[in-house]
Amino acid sequence: MSDELRLAIEKLVYGGDGLGHAEGNTVFTPFVLPGEEIRAEVTSRKKKLVWAKPLEILKRDATRVQPVCPHFGVCGGCHYQHAAYQSQANYKIEILRETLSRMGGVSWTGHITPHTAAPLHYRNRAQWAVRNANPRALGYYLPESNAIVPIDQCYVISPTLADTFGKLQEITRSGLLPSQVLEIEAFVDSLDSKVALNVAFKEFRNPVAELTKLFHDTVPALHSLLLLDQKKNRFELSGPGYLIQEAGGYQFRVSHLSFFQVNRFLVEDLLRTVIAGAKGDLALDLYAGVGFFTLPLTKGFQRVVSVDANLSATRNLRENADTADTSIVSQHVQTEEFLKTTAESPDFVVLDPPRAGLGQISAQKLADLGPKEIAYLSCDPATLARDLAILMQTSRKPADSAPTAHRYEISCVDFFDLFPQTYHIEALIRLRRV
């Protein structure tokens, strides 16, 4: 097979690449669009699968646009800036539909409701690696090349994060940032006014007070700072240790090691849609985090039980419930272990698992438990398809999985573009017991 190919792009696939065929091989190429014809250079092969980088767009798709960021295609943080925004959303919806069918045997031909907002300056959380070569710079880590690409400006982070990034970049390039810094993570509150930083060091070679002063002097909006000495696994906190995020009329305390949804424009819409119309006696919030869904669920249910294995998030959830003067039952345990021991069938279950999804054992236990309705919020269509195959008992369920006590069907599907310009897909699947 030659090192240079000409091919037509047939579709986009999850992960950001375009798919085409050449010389009997399936070819994956980034930064292309369906319908385009390209000239590409082969970068790697594995049997009949080929990965290539585009050299020339021979036939352009009408939706192709000029990327706003000069680093697009290099830093790896965005995948779709070359496509008009509405086209990005349409591509993702089709990828979601195709993945559910191919991997889960879920043939959903009904409408998928899109939820979109501002495609730029939306993120309230960002993470940068530190480059130790001259000139020192903050940048994005590229695992495929084991390199860090320096970034001068980022167009997807919020204005306050962008300002924070600029100030951190200044002290990095001026040599004021200690050489032991490995990574800096920054996040802002819901008003985009206060900043929290997590800074990881190889080790502390400067006094902690000196390091703390450096970051507070550099970032005026800095509200809370967490420093980590990886060599000694030692944490040093300066400030309250959390930021306040507001949504749905609630205030959520979110600590440095806790999670909160990153899209500041869609968070309210996401909350309303997930819990819309849900009411009854008992609700379960699995992978509950800081209580983003738990607290609002108390308005429609007599009892709400939250489950999460992250200790920081669980502490935040209990604090947030106290602040809201709301009664809940909070379980600090893995979801799989909780489902193995609980016996009461709830009226409604919210699932918001990490990228790994629910998993075969938990999916079977949940289906056996038999809640009347499930709202499954997923950030990975492949693991979502795998879990739905069990919950819906499709032909794609694992051969070694036993029949479940209950089966589910889809009532509606929503797509939330929480990560514009990227391949990431957030899908909400509402399931009802058959």
C-alpha positions in Angstrom: 0.0 0.0 0.0 1.3 3.4 -0.9 2.2 6.1 1.7 0.0 8.6 -0.1 -3.8 8.1 -0.7 -6.7 9.8 -2.5 -10.0 9.0 -0.9 -13.6 10.3 -0.4 -14.8 10.9 3.1 -18.0 8.9 3.7 -18.9 10.0 7.3 -17.5 11.1 10.6 -17.0 8.6 13.4 -16.8 9.0 17.2 -13.4 10.3 18.1 -13.3 13.1 15.5 -12.0 11.3 12.4 -13.5 11.0 9.0 -13.9 7.5 7.5 -13.2 6.5 3.9 -11.9 3.6 1.9 -8.8 3.2 -0.3 -7.0 0.2 -1.8 -9.3 -2.2 0.1 -8.5 -0.5 3.5 -10.6 1.5 5.9 -9.0 4.9 6.4 -9.4 7.3 9.3 -8.4 10.9 8.8 -8.9 13.9 11.1 -10.0 17.4 10.2 -12.1 16.4 7.2 -15.9 16.4 6.5 -18.3 14.0 4.8 -18.4 14.4 1.0 -14.9 15.8 0.8 -12.2 14.3 -1.4 -8.7 14.4 0.0 -5.1 13.6 -0.5 -3.7 12.1 2.7 -0.4 10.6 4.0 -0.5 7.3 5.9 0.8 7.6 9.5 0.0 4.1 10.8 -1.5 0.7 9.8 -3.1 -2.2 11.5 -4.2 -5.0 9.2 -6.9 -3.4 7.0 -7.2 -0.3 9.2 -5.2 2.8 8.2 -4.7 6.2 9.9 -3.7 9.1 7.7 -3.3 12.9 8.0 -4.8 15.1 5.3 -2.4 16.8 2.9 -4.8 18.6 0.6 -8.6 19.0 0.4 -9.3 18.3 -3.3 -13.1 18.8 -3.0 -14.4 20.9 -0.1 -17.7 20.4 1.7 -20.0 23.5 1.7 -20.1 23.5 5.5 -16.3 23.9 5.9 -15.3 27.1 7.6 -12.1 28.8 8.6 -11.2 27.8 12.2 -11.1 30.7 14.6 -8.1 29.4 16.5 -4.6 29.3 15.0 -3.8 26.3 17.1 -6.6 24.2 15.7 -5.3 20.9 14.3 -2.2 21.1 16.5 -3.1 21.3 20.2 -5.7 18.5 20.1 -8.2 20.3 22.2 -10.8 20.8 19.4 -11.7 18.5 16.6 -14.5 20.3 14.6 -13.6 24.0 14.3 -13.4 23.5 10.5 -17.2 22.8 10.4 -20.1 25.3 10.7 -21.5 24.9 14.2 -25.0 23.6 13.2 -23.3 21.0 11.1 -21.2 19.9 14.1 -24.4 19.2 16.1 -26.0 17.4 13.2 -22.9 15.2 12.7 -22.9 14.3 16.4 -26.5 13.3 16.4 -26.0 11.0 13.5 -22.9 9.5 15.2 -25.0 8.9 18.3 -27.8 7.2 16.3 -25.4 5.0 14.4 -23.4 4.0 17.4 -26.5 3.0 19.4 -27.6 0.8 16.5 -24.2 -0.8 15.6 -22.9 -1.4 19.1 -26.1 -1.8 21.1 -28.7 -3.0 18.6 -30.8 0.1 19.6 -32.6 1.2 16.4 -34.0 4.6 17.5 -35.6 6.2 14.5 -37.5 8.8 16.5 -36.5 12.5 17.0 -33.3 13.4 18.9 -33.8 16.8 20.5 -30.7 19.0 20.2 -29.7 21.3 23.0 -27.0 23.8 21.9 -25.7 27.1 23.1 -22.7 29.4 22.5 -20.0 27.3 20.7 -17.1 29.4 22.1 -16.0 30.6 25.6 -18.3 28.0 27.2 -16.0 26.0 29.4 -15.7 26.8 33.1 -12.8 24.3 33.6 -9.5 23.9 31.9 -6.3 22.0 32.3 -2.8 22.8 31.1 0.5 21.0 31.2 3.8 22.9 31.6 6.5 22.7 29.0 10.0 22.7 30.5 12.0 23.4 27.3 12.9 27.0 26.4 10.8 29.1 26.0 8.8 27.6 28.9 5.1 27.7 28.2 1.7 26.4 29.2 0.2 24.0 26.6 -1.9 21.0 25.8 -0.4 17.5 26.2 -0.5 15.4 23.1 -0.3 11.7 24.2 0.1 10.3 20.7 3.4 12.3 20.3 4.4 12.7 24.0 4.7 16.4 23.3 3.3 19.6 24.8 2.2 22.2 22.3 2.4 25.8 23.7 -0.8 27.7 23.4 -1.1 31.5 23.3 -4.9 31.8 23.5 -7.8 29.5 23.9 -11.2 30.3 22.4 -13.4 27.7 24.2 -12.7 28.7 27.8 -14.6 31.4 29.7 -13.4 35.0 29.7 -12.1 34.7 33.3 -10.3 31.5 32.5 -8.8 33.0 29.4 -7.6 35.9 31.5 -6.2 33.5 34.1 -4.5 31.5 31.4 -2.8 34.7 30.0 -1.5 35.6 33.4 -0.2 32.1 34.1 1.4 32.1 30.6 3.3 35.4 31.5 4.9 34.0 34.6 5.7 30.7 32.9 7.5 32.3 30.0 9.2 34.9 32.3 10.7 32.1 34.4 8.8 33.0 37.6 6.9 29.7 37.6 8.9 27.1 39.5 10.3 24.5 37.2 8.8 21.7 39.4 5.3 22.6 38.2 3.8 19.8 36.1 0.2 20.7 35.5 -2.2 23.5 36.4 -6.0 23.0 36.5 -8.3 26.0 36.8 -12.0 26.4 37.2 -14.4 29.3 37.8 -17.7 29.7 39.6 -21.1 30.1 37.8 -20.7 33.9 37.7 -17.3 33.5 36.0 -15.8 35.8 38.6 -13.9 33.6 41.1 -11.1 31.2 40.2 -9.8 28.0 41.9 -6.5 26.4 40.9 -5.1 22.9 41.4 -1.3 23.0 40.8 0.7 19.8 40.7 4.4 19.9 41.5 7.1 17.2 41.2 8.0 18.4 44.7 8.0 21.6 46.7 11.5 23.1 46.5 10.2 26.6 47.5 8.4 27.4 50.8 4.6 26.9 50.5 4.0 30.5 51.6 6.1 31.7 48.8 4.3 29.5 46.2 0.9 30.6 47.5 1.9 34.3 47.3 3.1 33.8 43.7 -0.3 32.5 42.5 -2.4 34.9 44.4 -0.3 37.8 43.1 -0.5 36.5 39.6 -4.3 35.7 39.5 -6.3 38.5 41.2 -9.5 36.5 40.9 -8.0 33.5 42.7 -10.3 32.4 45.5 -9.0 29.0 46.4 -5.6 27.3 45.8 -4.6 23.6 46.1 -1.0 22.7 45.8 0.2 19.1 45.4 3.7 17.7 46.1 3.6 14.5 44.1 6.8 13.1 45.6 5.4 13.2 49.1 1.7 13.1 48.2 1.3 16.2 50.2 -1.5 18.8 49.7 -1.5 22.4 50.8 -4.7 24.4 50.7 -5.1 28.2 50.7 -8.6 29.6 50.7 -12.0 28.0 51.4 -11.3 24.9 49.3 -14.4 25.3 47.1 -16.3 27.5 44.6 -20.1 28.0 44.5 -22.0 26.9 41.4 -25.6 28.0 41.1 -28.3 26.1 39.2 -32.0 25.5 39.5 -32.3 27.8 42.4 -29.7 25.9 44.4 -26.2 26.7 45.5 -23.6 23.9 45.1 -20.4 23.9 46.9 -17.8 22.2 44.6 -14.4 21.4 46.1 -11.1 21.1 44.3 -11.4 17.4 43.8 -15.1 17.3 43.0 -16.8 17.4 39.6 -19.4 19.9 38.1 -20.7 20.2 34.6 -18.3 22.3 32.6 -20.6 24.1 30.1 -21.8 27.3 31.7 -24.4 28.0 29.1 -26.3 24.6 29.1 -26.2 23.6 32.8 -29.7 24.9 33.6 -31.2 23.4 30.5 -29.5 20.1 31.3 -30.9 20.0 34.9 -34.5 20.9 33.8 -34.5 18.2 31.1 -33.1 15.4 33.2 -35.7 15.7 36.0 -38.6 17.0 33.9 -41.9 15.5 35.0 -40.3 13.1 37.5 -42.2 12.6 40.7 -43.2 9.8 43.1 -42.1 8.2 46.3 -38.5 7.2 45.9 -35.8 8.5 43.5 -32.2 7.2 43.2 -29.4 9.5 42.0 -26.5 7.2 41.0 -23.1 8.8 40.5 -24.6 11.8 42.3 -21.5 14.0 42.6 -22.1 17.2 44.6 -25.9 16.7 44.3 -26.6 18.5 41.0 -29.7 16.3 40.4 -30.2 15.1 44.0 -31.3 18.4 45.5 -33.8 19.3 42.8 -35.3 15.8 42.9 -36.4 16.4 46.5 -39.1 18.7 45.1 -40.9 15.8 43.3 -40.1 12.8 45.6 -40.8 11.8 49.2 -37.4 10.3 49.5 -34.2 10.7 47.5 -31.1 8.5 47.9 -27.8 9.6 46.4 -24.9 7.3 45.6 -21.3 8.3 44.9 -17.9 6.8 45.6 -16.0 10.1 45.5 -15.5 11.2 49.1 -14.9 14.9 48.2 -18.1 15.0 46.2 -20.1 13.2 48.8 -19.0 15.7 51.5 -20.0 18.5 49.2 -23.4 16.9 48.6 -24.1 16.6 52.3 -23.0 20.2 52.8 -25.2 21.3 49.9 -28.2 19.5 51.3 -27.7 21.1 54.7 -27.4 24.6 53.1 -30.7 23.9 51.2 -32.3 22.6 54.3 -33.2 19.4 52.3 -33.5 15.9 53.6 -31.7 13.2 51.6 -30.0 9.8 52.2 -26.4 10.0 51.0 -24.5 6.7 50.4 -20.7 6.9 50.0 -20.2 3.7 48.0 -19.6 2.3 44.6 -22.8 2.1 42.5 -22.2 -1.5 41.7 -22.0 -2.4 45.4 -25.1 -0.3 46.2 -27.1 -2.1 43.5 -26.0 -5.5 44.9 -27.5 -4.7 48.3 -30.6 -2.6 47.7 -33.9 -4.3 47.2 -36.5 -1.5 47.1 -37.7 -0.6 43.6 -37.6 3.2 43.0 -40.0 5.2 40.9 -37.2 7.1 39.1 -33.4 6.7 38.7 -30.9 9.2 37.4 -27.7 7.8 36.0 -24.7 10.1 35.2 -21.8 7.7 35.1 -18.2 8.5 34.0 -17.0 7.5 30.6 -16.8 3.9 31.5 -20.6 3.8 31.8 -22.7 1.6 34.1 -21.1 -1.7 33.2 -22.7 -5.2 32.7 -23.1 -6.2 36.3 -24.7 -2.9 37.4 -26.9 -2.7 34.3 -28.3 -6.2 35.1 -28.8 -5.3 38.8 -30.6 -2.1 37.9 -32.9 -3.8 35.4 -33.7 -6.5 38.0 -34.5 -3.8 40.5 -37.2 -2.5 38.1 -37.5 1.2 38.5 -40.5 2.7 36.6 -38.3 5.2 34.8 -34.6 5.8 34.2 -32.9 8.9 33.0 -29.4 7.9 31.7 -27.1 10.8 31.0 -24.0 9.5 29.1 -20.8 11.1 27.9 -19.7 8.1 25.8 -22.1 6.6 23.1 -20.2 3.3 23.0 -20.6 2.5 26.7 -24.1 3.9 26.5 -25.0 1.4 23.7 -23.4 -1.5 25.7 -25.5 -0.7 28.8 -28.7 -0.1 26.8 -28.3 -3.5 25.1 -28.8 -5.0 28.6 -31.4 -2.7 29.9 -33.5 -3.1 26.7 -32.5 -6.8 26.2 -31.5 -6.2 22.6 -29.8 -8.8 20.3 -26.5 -7.1 21.1 -26.5 -7.9 24.9 -23.5 -9.9 26.0 -23.9 -13.7 25.4 -23.1 -14.4 29.0 -25.7 -12.0 30.5 -28.7 -13.6 32.1 -32.2 -12.4 31.1 -33.2 -9.5 33.4 -36.3 -9.4 35.5 -37.5 -6.2 33.7 -37.0 -4.8 30.2 -37.0 -1.1 29.2 -37.8 0.9 26.1 -36.8 4.4 25.0 -39.3 7.1 25.5 -37.2 10.1 24.3 -33.6 11.0 23.4 -31.9 14.4 23.9 -28.5 15.5 22.7 -26.6 18.1 24.7 -23.6 19.7 23.0 -21.7 20.3 26.2 -18.4 20.3 24.4 -18.7 22.3 21.1 -15.8 22.1 18.7 -15.0 18.6 20.0 -16.1 15.1 19.1 -17.6 14.6 22.6 -21.3 13.6 22.8 -23.5 14.0 25.9 -26.8 12.1 25.4 -29.8 11.8 27.7 -31.9 8.6 27.2 -35.2 8.4 29.0 -36.3 4.8 29.5 -39.6 3.4 30.8 -40.2 -0.1 32.1 -42.1 -2.3 29.7 
